[in-house]
Amino acid sequence: MKELAGRLTALDPDAGAAVRVIAYFDRLAESRAGVEALVRGAAVLAGCPARLVDPDRRVHVRVEADGIRRDAGPPPDPAWPSAPLDPEGAGALWLERAGAGPGAVSTRAEPTRVGTEPLAAAPSVVDAVLLERAAGALRVVLDRTRGRAPADDPALVETLLDATAPEQARVHAARRLGLDPASPARAVAPLNGRPRVISGVVPPWGPARADAALPFSVLRGTVDAGPGGAPARTEGADPAAEQAGTRSGTGLPAARLGIGPAVPVLELPRSWAEARTALRFTAEGTAQDPGPRVVYADELGGIALLADLVAPGSEPPPDVRALETAAATAPWLPATLHAVASTASLRAAAAGINLHHSTLQDRLTHAEHLLGWPIRTPQGRLRLQLALAMRRLARP
């Protein structure tokens, strides 16, 4: 607008056209024009197709330069001039015009007409004013007529996951978040974070471990547009965050996550309860707290019953106390025992922590002496696995 004011001082014809654009959209706003009428005005004035795309509200309107609505068309070209409806949203108004964007100033001084006739060879400064005024008017109309569910609205997600909330309230919350109540979804419990939801069926076994592509959207209180891959299981990493939503460029937090089973949307309270249980089985993925940072409730099976037996902050079971005592005297112990408990063979465990096989054997002999039970027998390995799981569960 500063550039426009400067050109107005010199009575530039383009600046005069821009002022008439402002007056035109002010009149449409005062008459409470609808979405299609505003997009049509942008198309007719610009002399090229105009397109409104708002995935948050599921609105798509495209009008040709002749004023006729034709929603079909090529995908948006980043080179087209555009204006966002909201600085943090995905909605935008586009002018399907190739050439200089609104940041550039045309050196041509061809005549420009505003009214019932289109702009002829409209300079980019006029496009910029047109987009700004039209997008602002569209934002007001959409907020008034279709409401808005903010992308980080925690109240809607909380309602969706609350088993005591009426079913109708949860259906309403799901629809406001863009979820189909009949479709499957998973609840996600981050450590020290707000509840999240994942839409789509993402099995924690088989294809996910092969990094196969599956429908997968990350929600931070709303649906992220676009497909993604199934989260891989990478030890010490946040696999779900690597498969973030395409709109925001960010996904789930890079922190410990418990992920509930895939259920119909109205059963998400159950998925949320199981996600919180799964979170207790996660670890920081460090040398002193080794283990998975992301745990799927589907993978726990009967091990999940341990969560009912070991309360957070309670007196640790004897085997957990033995682990803590041994770790205090041998800092390498937690990572070594986790490698042994979570791999298929001792050679695989040694390779996982970059040790020679014979060095690992020496460490295990020392560890068995500190713990008081063998860990290289099937029974001893199972006891070790349970002890490591209970160690995580007993944390405050």
Residue, then its C-alpha position, 0 to 999 in steps of 0.5 A: m500500500k505504501e508503493l500504491a500511495g507513492r504512485l497515486t501522488a504522481l497520478d499514475p493510471d495504474a494507481g487510479a485503477a487500484v483505487r477503483v478496485i478498492a471501491y468495488f470490493d468495498r461495495l460488494a462487502e457492504s452489500r453482503a455479497g457471497v463467496e461466489a460473487l466475490v470470486r466472480g468479481a475478482a475474475v471479471l476485474a482481473g480478466c483471468p480465472a480466479r480460484l478460491v481454495d480453502p481446504d480447512r472449510r472444504v471450499h473450492v470455487r473457480v470462476e472464469a473471466d467471463g463470470i461463469r463458474r467452472d470449478a474444474g481446472p489445472p492445479p494451482d501454479p505457484a507462479w500465479p499471483s495469490a493471497p492467503l485468507d489467513p496467514e497461518g491457514a491453507g486457504a488462498l485466492w488465486l488469479e490464474r495469470a502467468g507472468a510477473g507476480p504481485g511483488a513486481v511492478s510492470t513498466r507498461a502504461e497501457p490503459t486499465r478499465v474497472g467496472t463491468e469490463p475486465l482489466a486489460a494487461a493488468p499491472s501486478v500492483v493492481d493484482a496485488v490490491l485486487l487480491e488483498r481486498a478480495a481475500g479480506a472480503l472472502r475471509v469475513v464471509l467464510d467466517r460468518t457463514r461457515g465458521r472456523a475450527p482453528a488448526d490448534d483448537p484443543a477444545l474440539v479434540e478434548t471433546l472428541l476424546d472425552a468418553t463422558a461427552p454426549e455422542q452428538a457433541r463428539v459427532h459435532a466435534a469430529r465434523r468441525l475437525g473435518l473427520d468422517p465419523a464412520s472412518p477410523a482414526r487413532a488417538v495420540a498421547p504426547l509426553n507433556g503435550r496436547p492430545r492429537v489424532i491420526s486419521g486413517v488406518v496405519p497398521p503398526w506391523g507388516p507394511a509400516r515396517a516396510d515403509a509402504a505408502l498408506p493413507f495417513s493424515v496427522l491432526r493437530g486438532t484438525v485434518d492435514a490435507g494430503p496423503g503421507g506414508a505409514p510411520a516407520r519404526t526407527e529406534g530413538a526417532d519420532p517416526a510419526a513426525e517424519q510423516a508430517g502433514t503436507r500443509s503445515g510442514t510439521g507433524l507430531p511433536a518430536a517427543r515420546l508418543g503413545i499411539g492408540p489403536a485405529v477405531p471408528v471416530l466415535e470410539l476415540p475415547r478408548s483409543w485415547a485411553e490405550a494411547r496413554t497406556a502406550l505412552r508409559f512404555t516409551a523411553e527417551g532413547t538415550a544411553q541411560d533410558p534406552g527404548p522406543r520413543v513411539v509405542y503403538a498400543d496394538e503392539l503391546g498385547g498382554i504386556a499392557l496388563l503390566a500397566d495396571l500392576v505398576a503405578p507411576g511413582s510407586e515402589p519399584p518391583p525387586d527386579v527394577r530395583a536390581l536394575e537401578t542398582a546395577a546401572a548405578t555401578a555400570p553406566w553401560l548397563p541399560a543400553t546393553l541390556h536393552a539391546v539384548a532384550s530387543t534383538a533376535s540374537l546376541r550377535a545382533a545385539a552386539a552389532g546394534i551397540n557397536l561391540h565385539h561379540s566377545t566383549l558383549q559376552d563379558r559384559l553380560t557375565h558382569a551384568e548377571h552377577l550384578l542382577g542376580w539372575p541369568i539373562r542368556t536363557p529364555q526364562g532369564r531373557l523374559r525376566l529381563q524384558l519384563a524388568l525393563a518394561m516395569r522400569r519405564l512404568a514405575r517412573p513418576 
